[in-house]
């Protein structure tokens, strides 16, 4: 994949203008120094690492608690791994991680997050709590902040990540990292800036941190099922949350508070949620698909309060090495629930469920199933993130999660358009779903995409 030859800076303008400039490479270069502004000295393992949380909804609050949960390091006498439940005989060493500042568009969401943190004895000073569309900048500009958790709706993450890395901050970015190809390219470019600065970029793809998943993927790569021929990814679940519109809310506020149901904010649920499954496929197969052909529609969540997203998708992904992946994704109540990935190989098959079980069924020999202790992958994600900062050993998952996000976008756009979508065409597309202005006020809802009429620009 080719990325633009220049690295754009972030102007103080709307995401639309910033990302358009970034994709065209016309905003100029901005590498403000070559070293990250890291206050936790790797030579002082107990130095406090201060975190700024940007986006204080359920996932942002959860990520903050996950980071605190990873604050205790546990070493068993023989093996050695992190866990939130120390066992007898374990050596426990407290580590210093502080939730230092908070940002959210809405004061009530920020206040709820502060209350949740109080339950575990954490008090964030009011002077370090910021609201509004520019609140993310207020946190990033704080010199005391070492890393930021980016947990706003996905459409904002490309802009927020670019601001963070240009300011020399490490960043933990929740998935998905974009809603359109323009945002994906921005994430890749930000990852390259971070690489040159020695900054850590972590992603919220916590299933890569499960002990069982890691062992199963290791066995697949060691040839336990031979060469992968085909695979399937399934998320069959019920409807999710929605918030009733209040009389004083503007169109923009209603959409932001119900962000899951608007493609410009979430990318549709194949991007927002199913990216987990597709990321597992990337991990096992070892590359991204070359083409997607999908179907989908909106048959159950038809009320206008559910915005303009679909409620089911079915996508066939073709990989350059000949592997085919069949991906099925739906949100409907009353049906069978199933979340898993299955890999068919020349010598057997492997199965991974959401948080297990993890199993391999070879054609010859007995089956294998992961039976070792399970870890908390959310805590593990932040434990490894913090460890990389303390050791001065930067991790960088920007391209990895950007590519998984683009795979999900390809499936969405194929289903929306009833056309095959090629990887390179998706990567180069100029599609930008963000509104012209980010302000509370009128904002018409884009129509539900009609297959055969919709086109990805």
C-alpha positions as CSV (number, residue, x, y, z in Angstrom):
1,X,0.0,0.0,0.0
2,X,1.2,3.5,-0.8
3,X,0.5,6.4,1.5
4,X,1.0,10.1,0.6
5,X,4.6,11.3,0.6
6,X,3.9,14.1,3.0
7,X,2.6,14.1,6.5
8,X,-0.1,16.7,7.1
9,X,-0.6,18.7,10.2
10,X,-4.0,19.3,11.9
11,X,-5.5,22.7,11.2
12,X,-8.0,24.0,13.7
13,X,-10.9,23.3,11.3
14,X,-13.5,20.6,10.8
15,X,-12.6,17.0,10.3
16,X,-13.8,17.1,6.8
17,X,-11.3,19.8,5.7
18,X,-8.5,18.2,7.7
19,X,-8.9,14.7,6.3
20,X,-9.4,16.0,2.8
21,X,-6.1,17.8,3.0
22,X,-4.5,14.8,4.6
23,X,-5.6,12.4,1.8
24,X,-4.3,14.8,-0.9
25,X,-1.0,15.5,0.9
26,X,-1.5,19.3,0.7
27,X,-1.4,20.3,4.3
28,X,2.4,20.4,4.6
29,X,4.7,18.4,6.9
30,X,4.8,18.7,10.6
31,X,7.1,16.7,12.8
32,X,7.4,18.8,15.9
33,X,10.6,17.2,17.3
34,X,11.9,13.7,17.0
35,X,11.4,12.5,20.5
36,X,8.1,11.8,22.3
37,X,7.1,13.9,25.3
38,X,7.1,11.0,27.7
39,X,7.2,11.8,31.4
40,X,7.4,8.2,32.7
41,X,11.1,7.5,32.8
42,X,11.8,3.9,31.6
43,X,14.8,4.0,34.1
44,X,12.3,4.6,36.9
45,X,9.8,1.7,36.7
46,X,7.6,3.1,39.4
47,X,7.2,6.6,37.8
48,X,3.6,7.7,37.5
49,X,2.1,7.4,34.0
50,X,-0.8,9.9,33.6
51,X,-3.7,9.2,31.3
52,X,-6.1,11.5,29.6
53,X,-9.5,9.9,28.6
54,X,-11.1,11.4,25.5
55,X,-14.7,10.1,25.2
56,X,-16.3,9.3,28.6
57,X,-19.2,7.1,27.5
58,X,-19.4,3.4,28.3
59,X,-16.3,2.3,26.4
60,X,-14.2,5.3,27.5
61,X,-15.1,4.7,31.2
62,X,-14.5,1.0,30.8
63,X,-11.1,1.6,29.2
64,X,-10.1,3.9,32.0
65,X,-11.1,1.2,34.5
66,X,-9.2,-1.4,32.4
67,X,-6.1,0.8,32.6
68,X,-6.4,0.9,36.4
69,X,-7.1,-2.8,36.5
70,X,-3.8,-3.3,34.7
71,X,-2.1,-1.2,37.3
72,X,-1.2,-4.3,39.4
73,X,1.5,-6.5,38.1
74,X,1.4,-10.1,39.2
75,X,4.2,-12.6,38.8
76,X,3.7,-16.3,39.5
77,X,6.8,-18.1,40.8
78,X,7.1,-20.3,37.6
79,X,5.2,-18.9,34.6
80,X,4.6,-15.2,35.0
81,X,1.7,-13.4,33.5
82,X,-0.7,-10.6,34.3
83,X,-4.1,-11.2,36.0
84,X,-6.6,-9.2,37.9
85,X,-7.1,-12.0,40.6
86,X,-3.8,-12.6,42.4
87,X,-3.4,-16.3,43.5
88,X,-1.7,-17.5,46.6
89,X,2.0,-17.4,46.3
90,X,2.0,-14.7,43.7
91,X,4.2,-11.7,43.9
92,X,2.2,-8.4,43.6
93,X,4.0,-5.2,42.7
94,X,1.9,-2.0,42.5
95,X,2.4,0.2,39.5
96,X,1.6,3.9,39.3
97,X,-1.0,4.8,36.7
98,X,-3.2,7.8,37.2
99,X,-6.4,8.9,35.4
100,X,-5.4,12.5,35.1
101,X,-7.9,14.3,32.8
102,X,-11.2,13.7,31.1
103,X,-12.9,15.1,27.9
104,X,-16.3,14.6,26.5
105,X,-18.7,16.6,24.3
106,X,-21.5,16.3,26.9
107,X,-21.1,17.4,30.6
108,X,-23.5,14.7,31.9
109,X,-21.4,11.9,30.2
110,X,-18.3,13.3,31.8
111,X,-19.9,13.6,35.2
112,X,-21.0,9.9,35.0
113,X,-17.5,8.9,34.2
114,X,-16.1,10.8,37.2
115,X,-18.7,9.1,39.4
116,X,-17.7,5.7,38.2
117,X,-14.1,6.5,38.9
118,X,-15.0,7.6,42.4
119,X,-16.3,4.2,43.1
120,X,-12.8,2.8,42.8
121,X,-11.3,5.7,44.7
122,X,-10.2,7.9,41.8
123,X,-10.9,11.6,41.9
124,X,-10.3,13.6,38.7
125,X,-10.1,17.3,39.5
126,X,-12.8,19.4,37.9
127,X,-10.2,21.8,36.5
128,X,-8.9,18.9,34.4
129,X,-12.3,18.0,33.0
130,X,-13.2,19.5,29.6
131,X,-16.4,19.5,27.5
132,X,-17.3,20.6,23.9
133,X,-16.1,19.7,20.4
134,X,-12.6,20.9,21.2
135,X,-12.3,19.2,24.6
136,X,-9.9,16.6,23.1
137,X,-7.3,19.4,22.4
138,X,-7.5,20.6,26.0
139,X,-6.5,17.2,27.3
140,X,-3.8,16.6,24.6
141,X,-2.2,20.0,25.3
142,X,-1.7,19.1,29.0
143,X,2.0,18.6,29.5
144,X,1.5,16.2,32.3
145,X,-0.5,13.7,30.2
146,X,1.7,10.8,28.9
147,X,-0.9,8.9,26.9
148,X,-4.5,9.3,25.9
149,X,-7.4,6.9,25.5
150,X,-9.4,7.7,22.4
151,X,-12.9,6.4,22.9
152,X,-15.2,8.9,21.2
153,X,-17.5,7.7,18.3
154,X,-15.3,6.2,15.6
155,X,-15.6,9.1,13.1
156,X,-13.6,11.4,15.4
157,X,-10.7,9.0,16.0
158,X,-8.5,9.9,13.0
159,X,-8.5,13.6,13.9
160,X,-7.9,12.9,17.6
161,X,-5.1,10.4,16.9
162,X,-3.3,12.9,14.6
163,X,-3.5,15.6,17.3
164,X,-2.1,13.2,19.9
165,X,0.9,12.0,18.0
166,X,1.8,15.5,16.8
167,X,1.8,16.5,20.4
168,X,4.1,13.6,21.3
169,X,1.5,11.5,23.2
170,X,1.2,7.8,23.2
171,X,-2.4,6.8,22.3
172,X,-4.7,3.8,23.0
173,X,-7.3,3.9,20.2
174,X,-10.6,2.0,20.6
175,X,-11.8,0.1,17.5
176,X,-12.7,0.8,14.8
177,X,-10.4,3.6,14.0
178,X,-12.3,5.2,11.2
179,X,-15.6,5.1,9.3
180,X,-14.4,5.8,5.7
181,X,-11.3,5.4,3.6
182,X,-10.2,9.0,4.1
183,X,-10.0,8.3,7.9
184,X,-8.2,5.0,7.3
185,X,-5.5,6.7,5.4
186,X,-5.2,9.3,8.1
187,X,-4.7,6.6,10.7
188,X,-2.0,4.9,8.7
189,X,-0.2,8.2,8.2
190,X,-0.5,9.0,12.0
191,X,1.0,5.6,12.7
192,X,4.0,6.5,10.6
193,X,4.5,9.8,12.5
194,X,4.2,7.8,15.7
195,X,6.8,5.3,14.5
196,X,9.3,8.1,13.7
197,X,8.7,9.6,17.1
198,X,9.0,6.4,19.0
199,X,5.4,6.6,20.3
200,X,3.2,3.6,21.2
201,X,-0.1,3.3,19.4
202,X,-2.3,0.6,20.9
203,X,-5.7,-0.6,19.6
204,X,-8.8,-1.9,21.4
205,X,-8.7,-5.3,19.6
206,X,-8.6,-7.0,22.9
207,X,-9.3,-10.5,21.4
208,X,-5.6,-10.5,20.4
209,X,-4.8,-10.4,24.1
210,X,-6.7,-13.5,25.1
211,X,-4.4,-16.3,26.2
212,X,-6.6,-18.9,24.4
213,X,-6.7,-17.0,21.1
214,X,-2.9,-16.5,21.2
215,X,-2.3,-20.2,21.7
216,X,-4.7,-21.3,19.1
217,X,-3.3,-18.9,16.5
218,X,0.2,-20.1,17.4
219,X,-0.9,-23.7,16.7
220,X,-2.5,-22.7,13.4
221,X,0.7,-21.1,12.3
222,X,2.7,-24.1,13.4
223,X,0.6,-26.2,10.9
224,X,-2.0,-27.8,13.3
225,X,-4.7,-27.6,10.6
226,X,-2.4,-27.3,7.6
227,X,-2.9,-24.5,5.1
228,X,-6.1,-22.4,5.7
229,X,-8.5,-22.9,2.8
230,X,-11.6,-21.1,4.0
231,X,-13.0,-19.5,7.1
232,X,-16.1,-18.0,8.4
233,X,-16.8,-15.1,10.8
234,X,-20.2,-14.8,12.5
235,X,-21.8,-12.3,14.9
236,X,-25.4,-13.2,15.3
237,X,-26.8,-11.1,18.1
238,X,-29.7,-9.1,19.3
239,X,-30.5,-5.4,19.0
240,X,-28.4,-2.9,21.0
241,X,-29.1,0.2,23.1
242,X,-30.8,3.3,21.9
243,X,-31.6,6.6,23.8
244,X,-34.9,8.3,23.5
245,X,-34.7,11.8,22.0
246,X,-35.3,14.6,24.4
247,X,-37.3,17.7,23.3
248,X,-34.4,20.1,23.8
249,X,-31.9,18.1,21.8
250,X,-30.9,19.3,18.3
251,X,-30.5,16.9,15.4
252,X,-26.8,16.8,16.0
253,X,-27.1,16.0,19.7
254,X,-29.6,13.3,19.0
255,X,-27.3,11.6,16.5
256,X,-24.3,12.0,18.7
257,X,-26.1,10.4,21.7
258,X,-27.3,7.6,19.4
259,X,-24.1,7.4,17.4
260,X,-24.3,3.7,16.8
261,X,-27.2,4.1,14.3
262,X,-25.6,6.7,12.0
263,X,-23.1,5.6,9.4
264,X,-21.1,8.9,9.5
265,X,-20.5,8.3,13.3
266,X,-20.2,4.5,13.6
267,X,-19.5,3.2,10.1
268,X,-22.5,1.0,10.5
269,X,-22.4,-2.0,12.9
270,X,-20.3,-4.2,10.5
271,X,-17.6,-1.6,11.0
272,X,-18.2,-0.6,14.6
273,X,-18.7,-4.1,16.1
274,X,-17.9,-6.8,13.5
275,X,-14.4,-5.4,13.0
276,X,-13.4,-7.6,16.0
277,X,-14.3,-10.8,14.0
278,X,-12.6,-9.5,10.8
279,X,-9.5,-8.6,12.8
280,X,-9.3,-12.2,13.9
281,X,-9.5,-13.3,10.3
282,X,-6.6,-11.0,9.4
283,X,-4.6,-12.3,12.3
284,X,-5.1,-16.0,11.3
285,X,-4.8,-15.6,7.6
286,X,-1.9,-13.2,7.8
287,X,-3.0,-10.6,5.2
288,X,-5.9,-8.4,4.2
289,X,-8.5,-9.4,1.5
290,X,-8.2,-8.3,-2.1
291,X,-12.0,-8.1,-2.8
292,X,-15.3,-8.1,-1.0
293,X,-18.8,-8.9,-2.3
294,X,-21.6,-8.4,0.1
295,X,-25.3,-8.3,0.7
296,X,-27.3,-6.6,3.4
297,X,-30.4,-4.7,4.4
298,X,-32.7,-3.2,7.0
299,X,-35.7,-5.3,7.8
300,X,-36.1,-5.2,11.6
301,X,-34.7,-1.9,12.8
302,X,-36.8,0.2,10.5
303,X,-38.0,2.9,12.9
304,X,-36.4,6.4,12.2
305,X,-34.9,6.3,15.7
306,X,-32.5,3.7,14.4
307,X,-30.9,6.2,12.0
308,X,-29.7,4.9,8.6
309,X,-27.8,1.7,9.3
310,X,-28.5,-1.8,8.2
311,X,-29.4,-4.7,10.6
312,X,-27.8,-7.6,8.7
313,X,-24.8,-8.2,6.4
314,X,-23.4,-11.2,4.5
315,X,-20.0,-10.7,2.9
316,X,-17.7,-13.0,1.0
317,X,-14.0,-11.9,1.2
318,X,-11.4,-13.1,-1.2
319,X,-7.7,-13.1,-0.2
320,X,-4.7,-13.0,-2.5
321,X,-3.6,-16.4,-1.4
322,X,-6.9,-18.0,-2.5
323,X,-8.6,-18.1,0.9
324,X,-12.3,-17.3,1.0
325,X,-14.0,-15.9,4.1
326,X,-17.7,-15.9,4.6
327,X,-18.8,-13.2,7.1
328,X,-22.3,-13.1,8.5
329,X,-23.4,-10.3,10.8
330,X,-26.9,-9.4,12.2
331,X,-28.7,-7.6,14.9
332,X,-32.2,-9.0,15.4
333,X,-33.9,-10.1,18.6
334,X,-35.4,-13.6,19.1
335,X,-32.8,-15.5,17.1
336,X,-29.9,-17.8,17.9
337,X,-26.9,-16.0,19.3
338,X,-23.5,-17.0,17.9
339,X,-20.2,-15.2,17.8
340,X,-17.2,-17.1,16.5
341,X,-14.6,-17.7,13.8
342,X,-14.0,-21.1,12.1
343,X,-10.9,-21.9,10.0
344,X,-10.9,-24.9,7.6
345,X,-7.5,-26.2,6.7
346,X,-6.0,-28.9,4.6
347,X,-5.5,-31.0,7.7
348,X,-8.4,-30.1,10.0
349,X,-10.3,-27.2,11.4
350,X,-10.1,-24.7,14.3
351,X,-12.8,-22.8,16.1
352,X,-12.6,-19.6,18.3
353,X,-15.7,-18.3,20.2
354,X,-16.0,-14.9,21.8
355,X,-13.9,-15.5,24.9
356,X,-13.7,-19.2,24.1
357,X,-13.8,-22.1,23.7
358,X,-10.7,-22.4,21.7
359,X,-10.3,-25.7,19.9
360,X,-8.6,-27.6,17.1
361,X,-10.0,-30.7,15.4
362,X,-7.3,-32.3,13.2
363,X,-8.2,-35.0,10.6
364,X,-5.6,-37.2,12.2
365,X,-5.0,-37.4,15.9
366,X,-7.1,-36.2,18.8
367,X,-8.7,-32.8,19.3
368,X,-7.1,-30.0,21.3
369,X,-8.9,-27.5,23.5
370,X,-7.4,-24.6,25.5
371,X,-7.8,-25.4,29.2
372,X,-5.3,-23.2,30.8
373,X,-6.3,-20.2,33.0
374,X,-8.1,-17.4,31.2
375,X,-6.9,-13.8,31.4
376,X,-8.7,-10.5,31.3
377,X,-7.9,-9.3,27.7
378,X,-9.1,-5.8,28.4
379,X,-6.6,-5.4,31.3
380,X,-3.9,-7.3,29.3
381,X,-4.2,-4.7,26.5
382,X,-3.4,-1.8,28.8
383,X,-0.8,-3.8,30.8
384,X,1.2,-4.4,27.6
385,X,0.6,-0.8,26.5
386,X,1.9,0.6,29.8
387,X,4.8,-1.9,29.8
388,X,5.9,-0.7,26.4
389,X,6.0,2.9,27.6
390,X,8.0,2.0,30.8
391,X,10.5,0.0,28.8
392,X,10.9,2.6,26.1
393,X,9.9,-0.1,23.6
394,X,7.2,1.4,21.3
395,X,4.4,-0.7,20.0
396,X,2.6,0.4,16.9
397,X,-0.7,-1.2,15.9
398,X,-2.0,1.7,13.7
399,X,-1.7,0.0,10.4
400,X,-2.9,-3.3,11.7
401,X,-6.2,-1.9,13.0
402,X,-6.6,0.5,10.1
403,X,-6.5,-2.4,7.7
404,X,-9.0,-4.4,9.7
405,X,-11.2,-1.3,9.7
406,X,-10.9,-0.9,5.9
407,X,-11.9,-4.6,5.4
408,X,-15.1,-3.9,7.3
409,X,-15.7,-0.7,5.3
410,X,-15.3,-2.8,2.1
411,X,-18.0,-5.2,3.2
412,X,-20.3,-2.3,4.1
413,X,-19.8,-0.5,0.8
414,X,-20.3,-3.7,-1.2
415,X,-23.6,-4.5,0.6
416,X,-24.7,-0.9,0.2
417,X,-23.9,-0.8,-3.6
418,X,-24.4,-4.4,-4.6
419,X,-21.0,-4.2,-6.3
420,X,-17.7,-6.0,-5.6
421,X,-15.2,-3.7,-3.9
422,X,-11.5,-4.1,-4.5
423,X,-9.0,-3.4,-1.7
424,X,-6.9,-0.8,-3.7
425,X,-10.0,1.0,-4.9
426,X,-11.3,1.2,-1.3
427,X,-7.9,2.4,0.0
428,X,-7.8,5.2,-2.6
429,X,-11.5,6.3,-2.3
430,X,-12.2,9.9,-1.4
431,X,-15.3,9.0,0.6
432,X,-15.7,11.3,3.7
433,X,-18.8,10.8,5.7
434,X,-18.4,13.7,8.1
435,X,-20.8,16.6,8.1
436,X,-19.7,20.0,6.8
437,X,-19.8,21.5,10.3
438,X,-19.4,20.1,13.8
439,X,-21.8,22.1,15.8
440,X,-25.0,21.4,17.7
441,X,-27.9,22.3,15.5
442,X,-29.9,21.0,12.5
443,X,-28.5,17.9,10.7
444,X,-30.7,16.0,8.2
445,X,-30.3,12.2,8.4
446,X,-28.7,10.7,5.2
447,X,-31.1,8.3,3.5
448,X,-30.7,4.5,4.1
449,X,-28.5,3.2,1.3
450,X,-30.3,1.3,-1.5
451,X,-28.4,-1.5,-3.1
452,X,-27.9,-0.8,-6.8
453,X,-28.1,2.9,-6.4
454,X,-25.5,3.7,-3.8
455,X,-21.9,4.2,-4.9
456,X,-18.7,4.6,-2.9
457,X,-16.9,7.7,-4.1
